Amino acid sequence: MTKPASPQSPDSAAALPRLAVSGVSKSFGSNLVLRDVSFSVRAGEVVSLVGENGAGKSTLMHICAGTFPPDGGTLMLDGAAYRPASPRAASKAGVALALQETAILPDLTVAENLFFGDEPRGLLGLMSQKRLHWDAEALLADLGFALKADRLGAELSAAERQMLEIARAVRQKPRLLILDEPTASLSSHETDLVLKAMDRIKQGGGSVIFISHRLDEVMQAADHAVVLKDGMLTLDAVRGGFTRDDLIRAMVGRTLTDIFPPRPASFTDKPVRLALEGAVAPGLKPLTLAVRAGEIIGFAGLEGQGQRPLARALSGIAPFTGGTIAIDDKATPISSVSRGIAAGIASIPDDRKHEGLALDLPVRMNVSLFALSRKSRWGWLRQQLEQTFAEEARRRFAIRTTGIEQPVRQLSGGNQQKVVFARWLAETPKVLVLYEPTKGVDVGAKTEIYRLVGELSAQGVAVILISADMLELIGLSDRIHVLFEGAVTGTLERSDFSEEAIMRLAAGPEGVLGHAA
Amino acid sequence: MLPRGSLRINLLLGVPALLLAAAVVAVAAIWSGDFFAAGNLGNLVNRVLPLALTALGQAFVLFAGRIDLSVGSIISLATAILATTSNELGWLAIPLVLAAGLACGALNAAGVIWLRINPLIMTLATAAVVKGIAMLLLPSPGGEVDYGFYDLFYGQDLLVGWPLAVIVAVFALAFIMLGFTRFGRRIYALGSDERAAYANGVDVRRVEWSVFLLSGLFSAAAGIAVGIKILSGDPLIGDSFTLDAIAAAVLGGVALTGGRGGVLGVLAGSIALVLIANAFNLLELDPNLQQIAKGLIFVVALMLFMRGAAKRAA
């Protein structure tokens, strides 16, 4: 490492912020992601960047870390103009980014990943495998991370990858460390270790920006909080100057009760729509579940605890391999996507770009994909019907577009998601499976999606909501099951909902014991 | 003991090819008394040389997660240039041929990097272009390579002659470069996961340039070895090398998806392929069977190593 790691003379440090962001804007296509964002980070300060999915946090951090440049505005690092052309340039300037979607090299070991690009050299300037290994073990032990230096990147769990990513960033002794949702996949014990690692950077005179969805953590660790909503700064306050409720209001722009549909008190009089009995799938332990008509059942958990297998099994993409599945008391094995559709299951995938939409085709063709097969005759598409259908869908789902012929790629994330909903909900399903339904969606579209889900549930649709968004789970669900390592470790009724209660169950049986002791 | 790391893993990937090579030696030695005759062994080394060089160049590209289908044509072009210029230029023909190889590699790299053409398609197009040039230079097998080259390079009739020395030196250098330098690590990183590599500060374009240039250079060197051996040029002689080089690499444990494999495996894979061909000859089997066997070996090797990859992905 070169000079940037050393702290500068005290008089200049007091005057100049470590990072000054002023008037930064960025858009992707016609989608304005950041508009005129300004804030600053002092030396030795932990700044928490808060905002809902799609608020522009990650984009802002990628700009700071040199992944792409801003369209407008300037960045200053310790008083000097800072325009990193690439992640490498940012890293040379002393800015390290630990990503949310981690950048771990699968064919290299933990040690090799940790020191990538900065490997210790020995004889003749060649890399020394042994020193690399020792240095890595020493660093991990020092941080208290339970990670073996000789494991391959491909073998690591989501939590382990995240820990490695953080260790790597800490190793670079950065002037500014950026952590993008470092704790999304971590249990509370691991989270504590990460907060400690942040503290270390702070003690060494470095600054930290960390993005988090967990407000408890923000209240605990942040010296300074910055909130983004729909690409704009809505709160900028130092510790003591903000409360949890201030953060939520700034994130959402209104109080929560206005966003989520009201829920009926009880469903015991309603028939069971979806019943699973010992259903298993790869990555999912036997699951027994009964969802009544109109009920919204939430699934919470740390990242990668079986959410994905559950969503894919319910939709028929990667079917259940055992157990029984019944819809309206009729045994219904969901052995493929088309069987699932025939049985009345509508499934909104989390990755709309890959599993959901044909981005270059117009809205018209995207919304009418399934409806058409029912409305076609002898294999001929009926243009007139398709157009009427698409126009109706556009109105019903409030899709904001220049017209039904606009390619889906040009729509905002929220409107793309509405297109996915429109496609799946051409006819009212019996069961609706939502997997991260509002990922990358702005608050306006979110509210509309929640309203729609509320309406469907009022019509008797059984809803499964698999989400990492705590506010969404708590606001929308009637009951929440918490997943840990593919099994349900706990269930919360509406009256017991809280972020803390979910987190405690999410840490698994050990975490629960740890808290009890 | 070497700590578990990519170096050790990549070394171990070459073990099956080494075992296969050993098994073929054993079978051939038992069935045919001529196998260990000095003449046959020296001949084997001479035949391993061009394949091993081509496979090594190809391996650099494969480690980086790309592929080069133009290597065979580059070999043909190299023999054609050598056979048409060596009498006038003498030793200067060698650097000329190597430069031509680099130019072919540069053409591949330019298409892949600047025009963003899929490597499979770009190198296939380059293969056609380069073969066309070779045909223009030398429409049919012929020309003449200075006999002095042959005398010096293959003339000693020793087991430990120039061909073996070249193999050992080139593979040792490649081993050090891939296992012990940051440049080597970047090649593997790119093949392992391009996005992660970029996020880790790898200059993707620079690595792509390097591997395609190296592949062109090594193929040209292989072409020189072939040209000197046959003392002439042949615009089609390289064709079989394209598949053979990929087969040798895959047999040696190199993943076609990138990021995995080592040069010792590549050498072992090349030796195994040559030995199998040699065994077919010694056992006086139909040469067409040889083709079929090669194709099947390729598929089996792919299946074996892909199962490992599938397990990893799960």
Interface residues (C-beta under 8 A of the other chain):
Chain A: T67 S86 P87 R88 S91 L99 T102 A103 I104 L105 P106 D107 L108 T109 A111 E112 F116 G117 E119 L126 M127 Q129 K130 L132 H133 A149 D150 L152 G153 A154
Chain B: L2 P3 R4 G5 S6 L7 I9 I176 G179 F180 T181 R182 R185 R186 Y188 A189 G191 S192 D193 R195 A196 A197 Y198 A199 N200 G201 V202 D203 G259 R260 R312 A313
